């Protein structure tokens, strides 16, 4: 019996947790913050949090998953 090691994190995630939805949601949050408030001092920190969120879920998590499945 052979084991198939699937090193792609995204093949195990539902459609709403794919990279395109993560990026689209982040863009909508930052854009919505600017469109509604027109305040750079609010939109800047929101963009920083979204950037950290992207880095965590689009860079760190897939790399950790790939390293763990080896």
PDB file of N, CA, C and O in Angstrom, chain B, residues numbered from 101:
ATOM      1  N   UNK B 101       0.848  -1.173   0.000  1.00  0.00           N
ATOM      2  CA  UNK B 101       0.000   0.000   0.000  1.00  0.00           C
ATOM      3  C   UNK B 101       0.893   1.236   0.000  1.00  0.00           C
ATOM      4  O   UNK B 101       1.794   1.353   0.830  1.00  0.00           O
ATOM      5  N   UNK B 102       0.646   2.147  -0.919  1.00  0.00           N
ATOM      6  CA  UNK B 102       1.460   3.348  -0.994  1.00  0.00           C
ATOM      7  C   UNK B 102       0.680   4.532  -0.448  1.00  0.00           C
ATOM      8  O   UNK B 102      -0.537   4.628  -0.609  1.00  0.00           O
ATOM      9  N   UNK B 103       1.395   5.416   0.190  1.00  0.00           N
ATOM     10  CA  UNK B 103       0.787   6.625   0.722  1.00  0.00           C
ATOM     11  C   UNK B 103       1.076   7.782  -0.219  1.00  0.00           C
ATOM     12  O   UNK B 103       2.214   8.003  -0.634  1.00  0.00           O
ATOM     13  N   UNK B 104       0.038   8.500  -0.539  1.00  0.00           N
ATOM     14  CA  UNK B 104       0.197   9.683  -1.388  1.00  0.00           C
ATOM     15  C   UNK B 104       0.355  10.907  -0.488  1.00  0.00           C
ATOM     16  O   UNK B 104      -0.553  11.251   0.268  1.00  0.00           O
ATOM     17  N   UNK B 105       1.496  11.550  -0.574  1.00  0.00           N
ATOM     18  CA  UNK B 105       1.707  12.752   0.231  1.00  0.00           C
ATOM     19  C   UNK B 105       1.368  13.964  -0.615  1.00  0.00           C
ATOM     20  O   UNK B 105       2.103  14.319  -1.536  1.00  0.00           O
ATOM     21  N   UNK B 106       0.264  14.586  -0.298  1.00  0.00           N
ATOM     22  CA  UNK B 106      -0.175  15.775  -1.019  1.00  0.00           C
ATOM     23  C   UNK B 106       0.385  16.992  -0.296  1.00  0.00           C
ATOM     24  O   UNK B 106      -0.013  17.296   0.828  1.00  0.00           O
ATOM     25  N   UNK B 107       1.315  17.686  -0.952  1.00  0.00           N
ATOM     26  CA  UNK B 107       1.967  18.823  -0.306  1.00  0.00           C
ATOM     27  C   UNK B 107       1.274  20.147  -0.607  1.00  0.00           C
ATOM     28  O   UNK B 107       1.812  21.208  -0.291  1.00  0.00           O
ATOM     29  N   UNK B 108       0.091  20.102  -1.212  1.00  0.00           N
ATOM     30  CA  UNK B 108      -0.641  21.321  -1.526  1.00  0.00           C
ATOM     31  C   UNK B 108      -1.715  21.554  -0.469  1.00  0.00           C
ATOM     32  O   UNK B 108      -2.708  20.828  -0.404  1.00  0.00           O
ATOM     33  N   UNK B 109      -1.505  22.569   0.351  1.00  0.00           N
ATOM     34  CA  UNK B 109      -2.450  22.904   1.409  1.00  0.00           C
ATOM     35  C   UNK B 109      -3.814  23.246   0.849  1.00  0.00           C
ATOM     36  O   UNK B 109      -4.834  22.889   1.438  1.00  0.00           O
ATOM     37  N   UNK B 110      -3.844  23.925  -0.268  1.00  0.00           N
ATOM     38  CA  UNK B 110      -5.099  24.454  -0.806  1.00  0.00           C
ATOM     39  C   UNK B 110      -6.025  23.370  -1.328  1.00  0.00           C
ATOM     40  O   UNK B 110      -7.225  23.608  -1.457  1.00  0.00           O
ATOM     41  N   UNK B 111      -5.506  22.188  -1.632  1.00  0.00           N
ATOM     42  CA  UNK B 111      -6.379  21.104  -2.090  1.00  0.00           C
ATOM     43  C   UNK B 111      -7.235  20.559  -0.954  1.00  0.00           C
ATOM     44  O   UNK B 111      -8.209  19.848  -1.202  1.00  0.00           O
ATOM     45  N   UNK B 112      -6.886  20.882   0.282  1.00  0.00           N
ATOM     46  CA  UNK B 112      -7.638  20.412   1.447  1.00  0.00           C
ATOM     47  C   UNK B 112      -8.598  21.459   1.989  1.00  0.00           C
ATOM     48  O   UNK B 112      -9.339  21.189   2.933  1.00  0.00           O
ATOM     49  N   UNK B 113      -8.594  22.638   1.409  1.00  0.00           N
ATOM     50  CA  UNK B 113      -9.406  23.750   1.918  1.00  0.00           C
ATOM     51  C   UNK B 113     -10.654  23.946   1.069  1.00  0.00           C
ATOM     52  O   UNK B 113     -10.631  23.686  -0.134  1.00  0.00           O
ATOM     53  N   UNK B 114     -11.745  24.404   1.686  1.00  0.00           N
ATOM     54  CA  UNK B 114     -12.961  24.692   0.909  1.00  0.00           C
ATOM     55  C   UNK B 114     -12.779  25.926   0.031  1.00  0.00           C
ATOM     56  O   UNK B 114     -11.781  26.638   0.146  1.00  0.00           O
ATOM     57  N   UNK B 115     -13.745  26.171  -0.840  1.00  0.00           N
ATOM     58  CA  UNK B 115     -13.630  27.264  -1.810  1.00  0.00           C
ATOM     59  C   UNK B 115     -13.473  28.615  -1.139  1.00  0.00           C
ATOM     60  O   UNK B 115     -12.796  29.494  -1.673  1.00  0.00           O
ATOM     61  N   UNK B 116     -14.087  28.799   0.025  1.00  0.00           N
ATOM     62  CA  UNK B 116     -14.034  30.106   0.679  1.00  0.00           C
ATOM     63  C   UNK B 116     -12.714  30.339   1.424  1.00  0.00           C
ATOM     64  O   UNK B 116     -12.517  31.403   2.011  1.00  0.00           O
ATOM     65  N   UNK B 117     -11.825  29.368   1.405  1.00  0.00           N
ATOM     66  CA  UNK B 117     -10.526  29.510   2.069  1.00  0.00           C
ATOM     67  C   UNK B 117      -9.388  29.293   1.063  1.00  0.00           C
ATOM     68  O   UNK B 117      -8.343  28.749   1.418  1.00  0.00           O
ATOM     69  N   UNK B 118      -9.585  29.711  -0.169  1.00  0.00           N
ATOM     70  CA  UNK B 118      -8.578  29.609  -1.205  1.00  0.00           C
ATOM     71  C   UNK B 118      -7.815  30.935  -1.291  1.00  0.00           C
ATOM     72  O   UNK B 118      -8.312  31.956  -0.816  1.00  0.00           O
ATOM     73  N   UNK B 119      -6.629  30.936  -1.883  1.00  0.00           N
ATOM     74  CA  UNK B 119      -5.857  32.182  -1.954  1.00  0.00           C
ATOM     75  C   UNK B 119      -6.609  33.346  -2.598  1.00  0.00           C
ATOM     76  O   UNK B 119      -6.494  34.481  -2.135  1.00  0.00           O
ATOM     77  N   UNK B 120      -7.363  33.089  -3.640  1.00  0.00           N
ATOM     78  CA  UNK B 120      -8.076  34.182  -4.318  1.00  0.00           C
ATOM     79  C   UNK B 120      -9.126  34.803  -3.411  1.00  0.00           C
ATOM     80  O   UNK B 120      -9.358  36.009  -3.486  1.00  0.00           O
ATOM     81  N   UNK B 121      -9.771  34.010  -2.552  1.00  0.00           N
ATOM     82  CA  UNK B 121     -10.771  34.582  -1.651  1.00  0.00           C
ATOM     83  C   UNK B 121     -10.112  35.349  -0.515  1.00  0.00           C
ATOM     84  O   UNK B 121     -10.658  36.343  -0.036  1.00  0.00           O
ATOM     85  N   UNK B 122      -8.948  34.895  -0.082  1.00  0.00           N
ATOM     86  CA  UNK B 122      -8.217  35.600   0.971  1.00  0.00           C
ATOM     87  C   UNK B 122      -7.767  36.968   0.462  1.00  0.00           C
ATOM     88  O   UNK B 122      -7.913  37.973   1.158  1.00  0.00           O
ATOM     89  N   UNK B 123      -7.224  37.005  -0.748  1.00  0.00           N
ATOM     90  CA  UNK B 123      -6.774  38.268  -1.334  1.00  0.00           C
ATOM     91  C   UNK B 123      -7.973  39.182  -1.609  1.00  0.00           C
ATOM     92  O   UNK B 123      -7.927  40.370  -1.288  1.00  0.00           O
ATOM     93  N   UNK B 124      -9.032  38.646  -2.193  1.00  0.00           N
ATOM     94  CA  UNK B 124     -10.204  39.452  -2.510  1.00  0.00           C
ATOM     95  C   UNK B 124     -10.841  40.035  -1.248  1.00  0.00           C
ATOM     96  O   UNK B 124     -11.225  41.204  -1.234  1.00  0.00           O
ATOM     97  N   UNK B 125     -10.954  39.242  -0.205  1.00  0.00           N
ATOM     98  CA  UNK B 125     -11.525  39.728   1.054  1.00  0.00           C
ATOM     99  C   UNK B 125     -10.671  40.841   1.638  1.00  0.00           C
ATOM    100  O   UNK B 125     -11.198  41.852   2.103  1.00  0.00           O
ATOM    101  N   UNK B 126      -9.361  40.664   1.617  1.00  0.00           N
ATOM    102  CA  UNK B 126      -8.467  41.703   2.126  1.00  0.00           C
ATOM    103  C   UNK B 126      -8.596  42.997   1.352  1.00  0.00           C
ATOM    104  O   UNK B 126      -8.637  44.077   1.942  1.00  0.00           O
ATOM    105  N   UNK B 127      -8.659  42.894   0.029  1.00  0.00           N
ATOM    106  CA  UNK B 127      -8.812  44.094  -0.796  1.00  0.00           C
ATOM    107  C   UNK B 127     -10.148  44.784  -0.524  1.00  0.00           C
ATOM    108  O   UNK B 127     -10.221  46.012  -0.476  1.00  0.00           O
ATOM    109  N   UNK B 128     -11.195  43.993  -0.349  1.00  0.00           N
ATOM    110  CA  UNK B 128     -12.505  44.574  -0.052  1.00  0.00           C
ATOM    111  C   UNK B 128     -12.527  45.262   1.312  1.00  0.00           C
ATOM    112  O   UNK B 128     -13.143  46.317   1.468  1.00  0.00           O
ATOM    113  N   UNK B 129     -11.861  44.672   2.289  1.00  0.00           N
ATOM    114  CA  UNK B 129     -11.820  45.282   3.620  1.00  0.00           C
ATOM    115  C   UNK B 129     -11.061  46.604   3.588  1.00  0.00           C
ATOM    116  O   UNK B 129     -11.537  47.606   4.123  1.00  0.00           O
ATOM    117  N   UNK B 130      -9.895  46.614   2.971  1.00  0.00           N
ATOM    118  CA  UNK B 130      -9.105  47.848   2.896  1.00  0.00           C
ATOM    119  C   UNK B 130      -9.825  48.894   2.048  1.00  0.00           C
ATOM    120  O   UNK B 130      -9.928  50.056   2.443  1.00  0.00           O
ATOM    121  N   UNK B 131     -10.320  48.481   0.887  1.00  0.00           N
ATOM    122  CA  UNK B 131     -11.037  49.412   0.031  1.00  0.00           C
ATOM    123  C   UNK B 131     -12.310  49.926   0.684  1.00  0.00           C
ATOM    124  O   UNK B 131     -12.638  51.107   0.571  1.00  0.00           O
ATOM    125  N   UNK B 132     -13.028  49.038   1.367  1.00  0.00           N
ATOM    126  CA  UNK B 132     -14.243  49.449   2.057  1.00  0.00           C
ATOM    127  C   UNK B 132     -13.955  50.415   3.188  1.00  0.00           C
ATOM    128  O   UNK B 132     -14.713  51.357   3.416  1.00  0.00           O
ATOM    129  N   UNK B 133     -12.869  50.185   3.890  1.00  0.00           N
ATOM    130  CA  UNK B 133     -12.474  51.085   4.960  1.00  0.00           C
ATOM    131  C   UNK B 133     -12.233  52.496   4.409  1.00  0.00           C
ATOM    132  O   UNK B 133     -12.664  53.486   4.999  1.00  0.00           O
ATOM    133  N   UNK B 134     -11.542  52.569   3.277  1.00  0.00           N
ATOM    134  CA  UNK B 134     -11.257  53.875   2.688  1.00  0.00           C
ATOM    135  C   UNK B 134     -12.526  54.526   2.135  1.00  0.00           C
ATOM    136  O   UNK B 134     -12.758  55.717   2.339  1.00  0.00           O
ATOM    137  N   UNK B 135     -13.347  53.736   1.434  1.00  0.00           N
ATOM    138  CA  UNK B 135     -14.557  54.296   0.829  1.00  0.00           C
ATOM    139  C   UNK B 135     -15.563  54.793   1.863  1.00  0.00           C
ATOM    140  O   UNK B 135     -16.236  55.801   1.648  1.00  0.00           O
ATOM    141  N   UNK B 136     -15.662  54.087   2.981  1.00  0.00           N
ATOM    142  CA  UNK B 136     -16.641  54.463   4.000  1.00  0.00           C
ATOM    143  C   UNK B 136     -16.124  55.598   4.878  1.00  0.00           C
ATOM    144  O   UNK B 136     -16.851  56.551   5.155  1.00  0.00           O
ATOM    145  N   UNK B 137     -14.862  55.498   5.317  1.00  0.00           N
ATOM    146  CA  UNK B 137     -14.359  56.442   6.316  1.00  0.00           C
ATOM    147  C   UNK B 137     -13.529  57.596   5.751  1.00  0.00           C
ATOM    148  O   UNK B 137     -13.520  58.688   6.319  1.00  0.00           O
ATOM    149  N   UNK B 138     -12.837  57.363   4.646  1.00  0.00           N
ATOM    150  CA  UNK B 138     -11.915  58.365   4.083  1.00  0.00           C
ATOM    151  C   UNK B 138     -10.932  58.874   5.139  1.00  0.00           C
ATOM    152  O   UNK B 138     -10.647  60.069   5.216  1.00  0.00           O
ATOM    153  N   UNK B 139     -10.429  57.959   5.940  1.00  0.00           N
ATOM    154  CA  UNK B 139      -9.464  58.310   6.985  1.00  0.00           C
ATOM    155  C   UNK B 139      -8.227  57.428   6.829  1.00  0.00           C
ATOM    156  O   UNK B 139      -8.289  56.211   7.000  1.00  0.00           O
ATOM    157  N   UNK B 140      -7.102  58.066   6.500  1.00  0.00           N
ATOM    158  CA  UNK B 140      -5.862  57.319   6.320  1.00  0.00           C
ATOM    159  C   UNK B 140      -5.401  56.698   7.631  1.00  0.00           C
ATOM    160  O   UNK B 140      -4.803  55.622   7.624  1.00  0.00           O
ATOM    161  N   UNK B 141      -5.666  57.352   8.750  1.00  0.00           N
ATOM    162  CA  UNK B 141      -5.215  56.836  10.040  1.00  0.00           C
ATOM    163  C   UNK B 141      -6.007  55.593  10.451  1.00  0.00           C
ATOM    164  O   UNK B 141      -5.590  54.881  11.365  1.00  0.00           O
ATOM    165  N   UNK B 142      -7.131  55.319   9.802  1.00  0.00           N
ATOM    166  CA  UNK B 142      -7.878  54.075  10.040  1.00  0.00           C
ATOM    167  C   UNK B 142      -7.508  53.044   8.976  1.00  0.00           C
ATOM    168  O   UNK B 142      -7.257  51.881   9.290  1.00  0.00           O
ATOM    169  N   UNK B 143      -7.476  53.472   7.733  1.00  0.00           N
ATOM    170  CA  UNK B 143      -7.212  52.552   6.633  1.00  0.00           C
ATOM    171  C   UNK B 143      -5.779  52.017   6.676  1.00  0.00           C
ATOM    172  O   UNK B 143      -5.544  50.869   6.299  1.00  0.00           O
ATOM    173  N   UNK B 144      -4.830  52.819   7.123  1.00  0.00           N
ATOM    174  CA  UNK B 144      -3.437  52.367   7.221  1.00  0.00           C
ATOM    175  C   UNK B 144      -3.278  51.166   8.140  1.00  0.00           C
ATOM    176  O   UNK B 144      -2.728  50.149   7.718  1.00  0.00           O
ATOM    177  N   UNK B 145      -3.743  51.251   9.391  1.00  0.00           N
ATOM    178  CA  UNK B 145      -3.657  50.079  10.263  1.00  0.00           C
ATOM    179  C   UNK B 145      -4.472  48.881   9.763  1.00  0.00           C
ATOM    180  O   UNK B 145      -4.077  47.731   9.954  1.00  0.00           O
ATOM    181  N   UNK B 146      -5.608  49.161   9.124  1.00  0.00           N
ATOM    182  CA  UNK B 146      -6.399  48.063   8.552  1.00  0.00           C
ATOM    183  C   UNK B 146      -5.588  47.362   7.468  1.00  0.00           C
ATOM    184  O   UNK B 146      -5.564  46.133   7.405  1.00  0.00           O
ATOM    185  N   UNK B 147      -4.929  48.135   6.621  1.00  0.00           N
ATOM    186  CA  UNK B 147      -4.090  47.556   5.567  1.00  0.00           C
ATOM    187  C   UNK B 147      -2.918  46.783   6.161  1.00  0.00           C
ATOM    188  O   UNK B 147      -2.529  45.744   5.628  1.00  0.00           O
ATOM    189  N   UNK B 148      -2.355  47.278   7.256  1.00  0.00           N
ATOM    190  CA  UNK B 148      -1.258  46.566   7.915  1.00  0.00           C
ATOM    191  C   UNK B 148      -1.722  45.222   8.469  1.00  0.00           C
ATOM    192  O   UNK B 148      -1.023  44.219   8.330  1.00  0.00           O
ATOM    193  N   UNK B 149      -2.879  45.198   9.086  1.00  0.00           N
ATOM    194  CA  UNK B 149      -3.432  43.941   9.621  1.00  0.00           C
ATOM    195  C   UNK B 149      -3.739  42.974   8.480  1.00  0.00           C
ATOM    196  O   UNK B 149      -3.454  41.782   8.588  1.00  0.00           O
ATOM    197  N   UNK B 150      -4.309  43.471   7.401  1.00  0.00           N
ATOM    198  CA  UNK B 150      -4.605  42.618   6.253  1.00  0.00           C
ATOM    199  C   UNK B 150      -3.306  42.076   5.656  1.00  0.00           C
ATOM    200  O   UNK B 150      -3.249  40.904   5.282  1.00  0.00           O
ATOM    201  N   UNK B 151      -2.274  42.894   5.559  1.00  0.00           N
ATOM    202  CA  UNK B 151      -0.979  42.433   5.060  1.00  0.00           C
ATOM    203  C   UNK B 151      -0.393  41.331   5.925  1.00  0.00           C
ATOM    204  O   UNK B 151       0.148  40.352   5.411  1.00  0.00           O
ATOM    205  N   UNK B 152      -0.500  41.490   7.241  1.00  0.00           N
ATOM    206  CA  UNK B 152      -0.029  40.431   8.156  1.00  0.00           C
ATOM    207  C   UNK B 152      -0.848  39.163   7.989  1.00  0.00           C
ATOM    208  O   UNK B 152      -0.316  38.053   8.017  1.00  0.00           O
ATOM    209  N   UNK B 153      -2.155  39.347   7.813  1.00  0.00           N
ATOM    210  CA  UNK B 153      -3.053  38.215   7.595  1.00  0.00           C
ATOM    211  C   UNK B 153      -2.670  37.489   6.311  1.00  0.00           C
ATOM    212  O   UNK B 153      -2.597  36.261   6.298  1.00  0.00           O
ATOM    213  N   UNK B 154      -2.425  38.223   5.238  1.00  0.00           N
ATOM    214  CA  UNK B 154      -1.997  37.615   3.983  1.00  0.00           C
ATOM    215  C   UNK B 154      -0.681  36.867   4.158  1.00  0.00           C
ATOM    216  O   UNK B 154      -0.539  35.738   3.688  1.00  0.00           O
ATOM    217  N   UNK B 155       0.279  37.490   4.831  1.00  0.00           N
ATOM    218  CA  UNK B 155       1.571  36.847   5.026  1.00  0.00           C
ATOM    219  C   UNK B 155       1.412  35.549   5.812  1.00  0.00           C
ATOM    220  O   UNK B 155       2.037  34.541   5.483  1.00  0.00           O
ATOM    221  N   UNK B 156       0.591  35.572   6.832  1.00  0.00           N
ATOM    222  CA  UNK B 156       0.368  34.374   7.646  1.00  0.00           C
ATOM    223  C   UNK B 156      -0.277  33.255   6.839  1.00  0.00           C
ATOM    224  O   UNK B 156       0.208  32.124   6.854  1.00  0.00           O
ATOM    225  N   UNK B 157      -1.355  33.553   6.142  1.00  0.00           N
ATOM    226  CA  UNK B 157      -2.116  32.514   5.464  1.00  0.00           C
ATOM    227  C   UNK B 157      -1.646  32.190   4.051  1.00  0.00           C
ATOM    228  O   UNK B 157      -1.933  31.102   3.551  1.00  0.00           O
ATOM    229  N   UNK B 158      -0.937  33.096   3.398  1.00  0.00           N
ATOM    230  CA  UNK B 158      -0.498  32.843   2.027  1.00  0.00           C
ATOM    231  C   UNK B 158       0.973  32.479   1.912  1.00  0.00           C
ATOM    232  O   UNK B 158       1.407  31.969   0.879  1.00  0.00           O
ATOM    233  N   UNK B 159       1.754  32.739   2.972  1.00  0.00           N
ATOM    234  CA  UNK B 159       3.189  32.424   2.924  1.00  0.00           C
ATOM    235  C   UNK B 159       3.565  31.429   4.024  1.00  0.00           C
ATOM    236  O   UNK B 159       4.073  30.346   3.734  1.00  0.00           O
ATOM    237  N   UNK B 160       3.321  31.786   5.264  1.00  0.00           N
ATOM    238  CA  UNK B 160       3.774  30.958   6.384  1.00  0.00           C
ATOM    239  C   UNK B 160       3.026  29.624   6.464  1.00  0.00           C
ATOM    240  O   UNK B 160       3.653  28.572   6.586  1.00  0.00           O
ATOM    241  N   UNK B 161       1.696  29.659   6.397  1.00  0.00           N
ATOM    242  CA  UNK B 161       0.919  28.418   6.542  1.00  0.00           C
ATOM    243  C   UNK B 161       1.224  27.396   5.446  1.00  0.00           C
ATOM    244  O   UNK B 161       1.442  26.228   5.766  1.00  0.00           O
ATOM    245  N   UNK B 162       1.249  27.786   4.160  1.00  0.00           N
ATOM    246  CA  UNK B 162       1.585  26.789   3.140  1.00  0.00           C
ATOM    247  C   UNK B 162       3.005  26.235   3.277  1.00  0.00           C
ATOM    248  O   UNK B 162       3.241  25.052   3.032  1.00  0.00           O
ATOM    249  N   UNK B 163       3.941  27.090   3.668  1.00  0.00           N
ATOM    250  CA  UNK B 163       5.314  26.623   3.853  1.00  0.00           C
ATOM    251  C   UNK B 163       5.401  25.642   5.012  1.00  0.00           C
ATOM    252  O   UNK B 163       6.066  24.612   4.906  1.00  0.00           O
ATOM    253  N   UNK B 164       4.735  25.955   6.116  1.00  0.00           N
ATOM    254  CA  UNK B 164       4.745  25.049   7.268  1.00  0.00           C
ATOM    255  C   UNK B 164       4.070  23.732   6.921  1.00  0.00           C
ATOM    256  O   UNK B 164       4.532  22.669   7.337  1.00  0.00           O
ATOM    257  N   UNK B 165       2.984  23.790   6.166  1.00  0.00           N
ATOM    258  CA  UNK B 165       2.283  22.567   5.760  1.00  0.00           C
ATOM    259  C   UNK B 165       3.175  21.713   4.863  1.00  0.00           C
ATOM    260  O   UNK B 165       3.255  20.496   5.032  1.00  0.00           O
ATOM    261  N   UNK B 166       3.842  22.358   3.912  1.00  0.00           N
ATOM    262  CA  UNK B 166       4.740  21.638   3.007  1.00  0.00           C
ATOM    263  C   UNK B 166       5.882  20.993   3.774  1.00  0.00           C
ATOM    264  O   UNK B 166       6.249  19.852   3.492  1.00  0.00           O
ATOM    265  N   UNK B 167       6.456  21.718   4.754  1.00  0.00           N
ATOM    266  CA  UNK B 167       7.566  21.166   5.540  1.00  0.00           C
ATOM    267  C   UNK B 167       7.096  20.046   6.452  1.00  0.00           C
ATOM    268  O   UNK B 167       7.832  19.086   6.679  1.00  0.00           O
ATOM    269  N   UNK B 168       5.896  20.152   6.973  1.00  0.00           N
ATOM    270  CA  UNK B 168       5.364  19.123   7.865  1.00  0.00           C
ATOM    271  C   UNK B 168       5.059  17.828   7.117  1.00  0.00           C
ATOM    272  O   UNK B 168       5.217  16.740   7.671  1.00  0.00           O
ATOM    273  N   UNK B 169       4.628  17.938   5.878  1.00  0.00           N
ATOM    274  CA  UNK B 169       4.220  16.743   5.128  1.00  0.00           C
ATOM    275  C   UNK B 169       5.387  16.003   4.487  1.00  0.00           C
ATOM    276  O   UNK B 169       5.180  14.991   3.817  1.00  0.00           O
ATOM    277  N   UNK B 170       6.581  16.478   4.676  1.00  0.00           N
ATOM    278  CA  UNK B 170       7.760  15.789   4.117  1.00  0.00           C
ATOM    279  C   UNK B 170       8.131  14.595   4.934  1.00  0.00           C
ATOM    280  O   UNK B 170       9.095  13.901   4.611  1.00  0.00           O
TER     281      UNK B 170
END
